[in-house]
């Protein structure tokens, strides 16, 4: 259910569902490192106090790049649920369950791992971090695989 590779060891960047996570490719790499450690984080502007998700490298309000990382809650409450039966991305099984989840002061539309028909508004969910296919990258003269993770929520 995690979107595993179906390409038998071949890498097709156009079919890669997962974001770039290495320090060489993104300035929000601490988000992925924190996630790997079980922390759900984002950025806050030190100058104006605005908080963002997903993490940013520049505040869209005051254009400052003076940002700091802060922790988001890892548990939430389901507001509404939908089950996707058609058009499920390659590597996922149908149905794919999505929910509006209230997490602290935030509301996210996220994938939730649950048995079909069991997730209801008011249910408690918690963060789940899972590994996804590593990304091959050319660094110097070497091709290395950069391990990656992603997140969803699951019934608490």
Long-range contacts (C-beta under 8 A, 24 or more apart in sequence): 1-92, 1-93, 1-113, 2-91, 2-92, 2-130, 2-131, 2-132, 2-150, 3-89, 3-90, 3-91, 3-92, 3-132, 4-91, 4-132, 4-133, 5-91, 5-133, 6-90, 6-91, 11-135, 11-136, 15-90, 16-133, 16-135, 17-89, 17-90, 17-91, 17-132, 18-132, 18-133, 18-135, 18-148, 18-150, 19-148, 19-150, 20-135, 21-135, 21-146, 21-148, 21-149, 22-135, 22-137, 22-146, 24-137, 24-139, 25-137, 27-57, 28-54, 28-55, 28-56, 28-57, 30-55, 30-69, 31-55, 31-69, 32-148, 32-149, 34-69, 35-129, 35-149, 35-150, 35-151, 36-129, 36-149, 38-74, 38-127, 38-129, 39-71, 39-74, 40-71, 40-72, 40-73, 40-74, 40-127, 40-151, 41-69, 41-70, 41-71, 41-72, 42-69, 42-70, 42-72, 43-67, 43-68, 43-69, 43-70, 44-68, 44-69, 44-70, 53-106, 53-108, 72-103, 72-104, 72-106, 73-103, 73-104, 74-103, 74-126, 74-127, 75-103, 75-124, 75-125, 75-126, 75-127, 75-156, 76-101, 76-102, 76-103, 76-104, 76-108, 76-124, 76-125, 76-126, 76-153, 77-101, 77-102, 77-122, 77-123, 77-124, 77-125, 78-102, 78-112, 78-119, 78-120, 78-121, 78-122, 78-123, 78-124, 78-125, 79-107, 79-121, 80-121, 81-112, 81-119, 81-120, 81-121, 83-116, 83-117, 99-125, 99-153, 101-125, 101-153, 110-151, 110-152, 110-153, 111-152, 111-153, 112-152, 112-153, 112-154, 112-155, 113-152, 113-153, 113-154, 113-155, 114-154, 114-155, 118-155, 119-155, 123-155, 123-156, 124-155, 124-156, 125-153, 125-154, 125-155, 125-156, 126-153, 126-154, 126-156, 127-151, 127-153, 128-152, 128-153, 128-154
